[in-house]
Amino acid sequence: MVYVPGVSAFNPEFEYNGMKWVGIGLDDRSLAATPILTKTGNLKKKIEFIARDSSACDLITQSSREFAEHGEGPSL
């Protein structure tokens, strides 16, 4: 994961107006963002993490916003 609300440094690309997303880096270096359900604070039931990856990751910063420019991140 590249962004976890409440754990990662605040990023307005993943937290907006009470809505929050978890950012997940994929093997092809693309990024998927899945919403956190506001009533329960959980992810959708179809999201299943199968392993923890302890390798270094590229953090999302203001200067690394390619995913947002191509419509692949949460639209704010």
N, C-alpha and C positions, 0 to 999 in steps of 0.2 A: 504494500500500500504506500502511496506517496502522500496521502493526506487523510488524517483522522480528526474530525472536529473535537475540540477539547483536549487533544493530545498534541497535534501539530500547531505551529505558530499560525495565528489567524490569517486566513486568506479569503478575501471577499469573493473569489471565484467559486468557493465551495460553501460559503455561508452567507445567506442573504435573506433578510426580512423574515427571520425565524425558520427558514428552510436550510437544510444542511445536506451535503453530499460526502461520501467517502470516495477518495480518488485511488484508483487501482492501476498500477503500471502493468502492462501486458508484455509477453515475451517479445513481440515485434516492436517494442519501445513506444507503442501508442498508449493512450490513457483512456480508461473507462471511468465514468463517474456514476455511482448508484445512490439514489436518494435514501436518506434516513427517514423512516416514517415518523411524522411529527407527534402522533398520539402515543406511540409506544416507545419511540427512541431506538427501534430495531431496524435492521435491514429487511428487505423483502425476503420471504421464505425461500424463494428460488435461488438466492445467493448462498453459495456454500464455499467456504474456504477449505482447500484440501491439504495445504501444507503452509508452514511458515518459512519464508525466505529470509535468511539473515544476511544476504549479500547487500552491498551498498546500493543505494538508489539515488536517482536524480530528483532532488526536491523541486517542487513547483515554485517558481519565483516570478516576480513581475517581468523579468527578462526572458523567461522560458515559457511563453504563452502561445506557442505554435498550435497546440490543441484547440485553444479557444478561437483562434483566427479561422480555423477550418470547420467550426461548428461541431466539434467532437466533445466539448466539455459542457458543463451546465450553462444554459443561456440565462444571462442575468440582465 
